[in-house]
Amino acid sequence: MPLSAHIPEWIGFLWLGWFIAWWTLALWHKPVRQRGSAQAEFGHRLILILGALMVWRPEWFGPLRSRLYTPPAELLWIGLAAVVSGMAITFWARFALGGNWSGRIVLKAGHELIRRGPYARIRHPIYTGIMLAILGTAAVFGRWSDLAGFGLIFAAFTIKARSEETLLAPAFGAAFEEHTCRTGRFLPRLRRGIKAQN
């Protein structure tokens, strides 16, 4: 059996390790000062959970669990590299955020506008890293449900990112406006100094 045949199994273990490490790090945070919209919180979580289930429980979604293709060895390695790279980005961003991180749409007591590490170019690099890892996973398993799940996860993170920015903008004023001119939401901005059209 070629080594690449084990990649789907390795990806499962990587995600398990990521979840354990991520929620262990969740113990490191500042107290909440202000909460965002309950409607946006509920909406993004519902969509995110549905998207995650489509990726990790494809058998629940009937015809969507069928494969688009059987991935060649090269694509398996590319998918694994995307998963590892995406997870690395999430941890890089998480350590840059420190106690300002939250899994919810909130402002923390003593909240800081982080502009170091990946935040120098991207406003929401944790979401970028997760989506890259999901894309890598989808490439390896090649199911319709993976693509649909990625689309839902992207929608959920877009809702959450916009809601977070609604909280951050008045809290940091001109500094946040300048930050949005220099950064992209999920990808680095190619042309700096032009305000994002959100």
C-alpha positions in Angstrom: 0.0 0.0 0.0 1.5 3.4 -1.0 2.2 5.9 1.8 -0.4 8.4 0.3 -3.2 5.9 1.0 -2.8 6.7 4.7 -3.4 10.4 4.2 -7.2 10.4 4.8 -6.5 8.7 8.2 -3.8 11.2 9.0 -6.1 14.1 8.3 -8.6 12.6 10.8 -6.0 12.5 13.5 -4.8 16.0 12.6 -8.3 17.4 13.1 -8.8 15.6 16.3 -5.5 17.0 17.7 -6.4 20.5 16.4 -9.8 20.4 18.3 -8.2 19.2 21.5 -5.4 21.9 21.3 -7.8 24.6 20.2 -10.3 24.2 23.1 -7.5 23.8 25.6 -6.2 27.2 24.4 -9.8 28.6 24.8 -9.1 28.6 28.6 -6.7 31.6 27.9 -8.9 34.6 27.4 -9.9 38.0 28.9 -13.4 38.6 30.4 -16.1 39.8 28.1 -17.0 43.5 28.0 -19.6 43.7 25.3 -21.5 41.1 23.2 -22.5 41.3 19.6 -25.9 40.6 18.0 -27.6 37.5 19.3 -29.2 37.0 15.9 -25.8 37.0 14.1 -24.4 34.7 16.8 -27.1 32.2 16.4 -27.2 32.4 12.6 -23.5 31.9 12.1 -23.3 29.0 14.6 -26.2 27.2 13.0 -24.7 27.5 9.5 -21.2 26.6 10.8 -22.5 23.4 12.5 -24.4 22.4 9.4 -21.3 22.9 7.3 -19.1 20.9 9.7 -21.6 18.1 9.7 -21.5 18.0 5.9 -17.7 17.5 6.0 -17.5 15.1 8.9 -20.8 13.2 8.7 -21.4 13.0 5.0 -23.5 9.8 5.4 -26.2 12.0 6.9 -26.7 13.8 3.6 -27.7 11.1 1.2 -26.6 11.7 -2.4 -24.2 14.5 -1.4 -21.9 11.8 0.2 -21.0 10.5 -3.3 -17.5 11.2 -4.6 -16.8 13.7 -7.3 -13.5 11.9 -8.1 -11.0 9.5 -6.8 -8.0 11.7 -5.8 -4.6 10.8 -7.3 -1.6 10.5 -5.0 -0.4 14.0 -5.9 -3.7 15.6 -4.9 -3.7 13.7 -1.6 -0.3 15.2 -0.7 -1.5 18.7 -1.8 -4.6 18.3 0.4 -2.5 17.2 3.4 -0.2 20.2 2.9 -3.2 22.5 2.8 -4.6 21.0 6.0 -1.2 21.3 7.9 -0.7 24.9 6.5 -4.2 26.0 7.5 -3.9 24.6 11.0 -0.5 26.3 11.4 -2.0 29.6 10.4 -4.8 29.2 13.0 -2.3 28.7 15.8 0.0 31.5 14.6 -3.0 33.8 14.7 -4.3 32.5 18.0 -1.0 33.2 19.7 -0.9 36.6 18.2 -4.4 37.4 19.6 -3.6 36.1 23.1 -6.4 36.8 25.6 -8.3 38.8 23.0 -9.5 35.6 21.3 -13.1 34.4 21.7 -15.2 31.8 20.0 -18.2 34.3 20.2 -18.9 37.7 18.8 -17.6 39.9 21.7 -15.3 42.7 22.8 -13.1 41.8 25.7 -12.2 43.9 28.7 -8.9 45.7 27.7 -9.4 44.5 24.1 -6.5 45.3 21.8 -6.5 45.9 18.1 -3.9 43.2 17.1 -1.9 44.1 14.0 1.1 41.8 14.4 1.7 38.4 12.9 -0.9 37.4 10.3 -3.1 40.3 11.4 -0.7 42.7 9.7 -2.2 41.6 6.4 -5.5 39.8 7.2 -8.2 40.8 9.6 -9.5 37.2 10.3 -6.6 34.8 9.7 -8.0 32.1 12.0 -11.0 31.8 9.6 -8.6 31.8 6.7 -6.6 28.9 8.2 -9.7 26.9 9.0 -11.1 27.3 5.5 -7.7 26.3 4.0 -7.7 23.2 6.1 -11.3 22.4 5.1 -10.4 22.9 1.4 -7.5 20.5 1.9 -9.8 18.0 3.6 -12.3 18.3 0.7 -9.6 17.8 -1.9 -8.6 14.5 -0.2 -12.1 13.1 0.3 -13.6 14.6 -2.9 -17.2 14.4 -1.9 -20.1 16.8 -2.9 -20.8 17.2 0.8 -17.3 18.5 1.4 -17.8 21.3 -1.2 -21.3 22.1 0.2 -19.9 22.1 3.7 -17.0 24.5 2.7 -19.6 26.9 1.2 -21.6 26.9 4.4 -18.5 27.4 6.5 -17.4 30.3 4.3 -20.9 31.9 4.7 -20.8 31.4 8.5 -17.4 33.0 8.9 -18.4 35.9 6.6 -21.4 36.6 8.9 -19.3 36.3 12.0 -16.4 38.5 10.6 -18.8 41.3 9.6 -20.4 41.2 13.1 -17.1 41.3 14.8 -16.0 44.3 12.6 -19.3 46.0 13.6 -18.2 45.8 17.2 -14.5 46.7 16.6 -15.1 49.7 14.4 -16.6 52.1 17.1 -14.2 50.7 19.8 -11.1 51.5 17.8 -12.3 54.3 15.6 -9.8 55.7 13.1 -7.2 53.0 13.9 -9.6 50.3 12.8 -10.6 52.2 9.7 -6.9 52.5 8.7 -6.5 48.8 9.5 -9.3 47.8 7.2 -7.6 49.9 4.4 -4.4 47.9 4.8 -5.8 44.4 5.2 -8.2 42.0 3.5 -10.9 40.1 5.4 -9.7 36.6 4.6 -6.8 37.2 2.2 -4.1 39.8 2.0 -5.1 43.0 0.2 -3.3 43.3 -3.1 -3.6 47.1 -3.2 -3.2 48.8 0.1 -4.7 52.2 1.0 -8.1 51.6 -0.7 -10.9 51.1 1.8 -12.6 47.7 1.5 -16.0 47.7 -0.1 -17.9 45.4 2.3 
